[in-house]
Amino acid sequence: MATLSVPPVPTSPRDDAIALYRAFKGFGCDTAAVVSILAHRDSTHRTLIQQEFRVMYSDDLLKRLASELTGKLETSVLLWMHDPVGRDAIIVKQALSAETKNLQAATEVICSRTPSQIQCFKQIYHSKFGVPLEFDIEGQASGDHKKLLLAYVSTPRYEGLEVDRELAAKDAKTLFKAGEKKLGTDEKSFIHIFSERSRAQLAAISSAYHDMYGKSLKKAVKGETSGHFEYALLSILSSSENPAKYFAKVLHKAMKGLGTDDTTLIRVIVSRTEIDMQYIKAEYLKKYKKTLNDAVQSETSGHYRTFLLSLLGPNH
C-alpha cells in the first residue's frame, strides 16, 4: 500500500504548472510551494505537469527544478519526478557508472524487482542509455556477483503464488549439499536456484531448508558467501519472503550510527512511496520500536525533511 496523499479535489496539471512557474519566478525560489505541490501528486499527474510546463513555457520542468533546487532536496525531487520504471533505470545506470559506482544500490534494485518490472526497466535502460543493462553489469560487477546478476536479469520467472513442495525440498537439499555440507561452496547451485525459482518457490525452499536442517537458509547464505554476492542472494531471498521487512532493514541501516546514507534513504523512500511504503512503515515500527517518520525526522532537516516526510504520510 502506498503512503502518497493527493488532494481530495484533484488539481489540473495546468494549474500545477502555473503554480510551479510562479514559485520559480522572481528572486529565489519558493521552495515550500514546490514541495507542497510535487510531494502530493501521483506518477501520472507528475508526467502531465511536465507536459503542460513544456507546452506553456517551452521549458523543461526537470531542468528548471535542477537549477532552482539544491543538494539533497534537488536529488530527491528529480528522482521523484520520473515514473517507477524510468527511475529504476536511472538509479541502476548511475550505480553501474564508473564515477558514481554503487554496486549495493544496483543489486538492491535488480534483486528486489519482479521479473516483469525487470523486463520493463531493461527496455527503458537500453533506449535511454544506448547500451543493454547486461553490458554495464558485465563491465562493473565481477565474479559470482556478476554471474548472479546476469542470470537474474535474463531469466523469466513465474510470478504467481503456486509452489511445488517436492521441488522445494529437492532444491533445499541441493543448497545444503552445495553449502553447509561440503568444504567450500558450490556457488553455481546457488546462482541456478536463486535466479530460476519464483519468489513463492524460494520462500517454500527457505521453509523446507529450515524444516530439514534446523537452520535458516539466510544463515547458511551468510556463512557460505560474502561481499556483493552474499548481498545479492540475501536481497533475492528477503524480497521473496517479505519485501517490506527487507526495505525496513535497508532504511534502518542507512540511518544507523554516525551520519546518514542519504542516497539510500532517498532511493528507497522515493521508489517505494507509491508501492508498499505503508507495509514498510509497519515493519519498521515492529522491528525497531520507532516510527520511520521519527527516524527520518531526526536524520534530516529543512525542505528535504519536509519533502521526505510528506511522501511518508501520517506518523503512525
Disulfide bonds with the S-S distance in Angstrom:
none
